[in-house]
Amino acid sequence: MPGAADLTLEPDQQVGLARAAVVTGPGELRIELRPPPQPGPGQVRIRLEGCGVCASNLTPWAGPDWMQFPTPPGGLGHEGWGVVDAIGAGVTGLTVGDRVAALAHHSYAEYDVADAGAVVRLPPQLAGQPFPGEPLGCAMNIFRRAQIEPGQTVAIVGIGFLGAVLTRLAADAGARVIAISRRPFSLAIAGKMGAAELIAMEDHHAVIERVRQLTGGRFCERVIEAVGKQWPLDLAAELTAEGGRLMIAGYHQDGPRQVNMQLWNWRGFDVVNAHERDPAVCLQGLREAVEAVASGRLDPTGLYTHAYPLERLGEALDATRDRPDGFLKALVIP
């Protein structure tokens, strides 16, 4: 049954074992008991306090043809944070007991192992706070590449966790933010994060006309598409001003896309695929996120709307897919 623990071992056999989620098929998982992973040279082991649930998990969770089951223990989880509890050979600059966020990939579990160079220490100001570092770092990298300046108008299409964080960063940079989303709850969050204008994403042409009015016909110097679907991508292009910059922050993992190249050519805007694959750049974003939250520039705590124990990971994934009222971001707590 989805989320059920592996109870094949007697209690005395479970001593020293740790729980990890294994996705066994489309919409199905189990919790297995395994020896905690051991850090190799240059690695640390993290006793996880939690892991964020990413919308990129939803396509694998649905079971496309290319997906292979079962996943490795803890697989799909990549937004983990916790405390270093074991250190491999050759690691310097980290000690047992350090609270950290990590760019690791098996964090739907009690323990994960990360390269020491993919770990950032969390300062005392963040004690007790959840810190899913990967999406926060991703937001910082998108923001940096967007080159947002004071006085610009920035449209953000799609207000999930990423869009909400980017709303705060853009507003803090002195931009006028237009938040566009289909859910009233998300728009209310965007308003709290500093958006000056809130538009329901219901009618394609009505949204375009409203933004035209708000910008005196110029449209937006910066537009961030943060949904990962065809229609929001089309809409985002329509809202981008001549010579502006269109940021593709949505994760388009479900197939090809078509674009209105006539519009893209005529407007002459830059198009930036904001997904980073260079580990050094990802780490830079994570460091910037730690600094932004620790300094008070960014407060994401109100964006973590739901928390689930590891045994209910399936429910967390389903909620991330279905987005019930009041939902923005789920955390899984081992």
PyMOL commands that set and color helices and strands:
alter all, ss='L'
color gray80, all
select helices_A, chain A and resi 11-13+55-62+116-118+124-126+133-146+161-172+184-192+204-214+230-238+261-267+279-295+301-303+310-322
alter helices_A, ss='H'
color red, helices_A
select strands_A, chain A and resi 4-5+18-25+28-34+43-52+80-87+99-102+111-115+119-121+153-157+176-181+197-200+220-225+240-248+270-273+306-309+330-333
alter strands_A, ss='S'
color yellow, strands_A
deselect
rebuild
show_as cartoon
